[in-house]
Amino acid sequence: MANQYAKTGDVGIMHLVLRLVSSIVILGITAFLTPGFAINGMWPLVFGAVILAVLDYLALRFLNLNASPFGRGISGFILAAVIIYVTQFFVPGYSVSYFGAIVGALVYGIVDAVIPGKGM
């Protein structure tokens, strides 16, 4: 019985690691494809993905809104752009303009829909 719990815990940790890796890849592709959006280095990319996930979780928890261009229509799209923009204040080496945040929210949503990871 204890062995079963260990496997469940491992699957949970593996799931979390896979989601983090997919978020890092999605954020990197988004920054590369979006004008006015720059991430300077690997650590700002990793920390940016973590901060985005935390802010997304808090928005979902307290506002009951999914911060995704496809999550809740225009309100989700605006929230995603705000979260992308606000992340720069928490992560050195991560910068985005207003326009970059808007385009970045769209690109992030499209890339997120193409790359697997959320449903794992």
C-alpha positions, 0 to 999 in steps of 0.5 A, a space after each residue: 500500500 505504501 508503494 502505491 502512494 510513492 508512485 502516486 507522488 512520483 506521478 504528481 511530481 513528474 506531472 508538475 515538472 512536465 508542465 513547467 518544462 512545457 510552460 518554459 518552452 511556450 514562454 520562450 517561443 512566445 518571447 521569440 515570436 513577439 515584438 516588444 517581448 524579450 527574455 534575456 537568459 535561461 533563468 529569467 525564462 524559468 522564473 518568468 514561467 513560474 511567475 506566470 503560473 502563479 499569477 494565473 493560479 491566483 487569477 483563477 482562484 480569486 477572480 474565477 477567470 482563466 487567464 488564456 485568450 481561449 479561456 474566457 474570451 476577451 476577459 481571459 485575453 485581457 487578463 493574460 496580457 496583464 499577467 504577461 506585462 506584470 511578470 516583468 516587475 518580478 523577474 529581472 531580465 524579462 521585459 515586455 511593452 504594452 503592445 508586446 503583452 497584447 501580442 504575446 497573450 495571443 501568441 502564448 495562447 496559440 502556442 499553448 494550444 499547439 504544444 502538449 503539456 496542460 492536459 498531461 
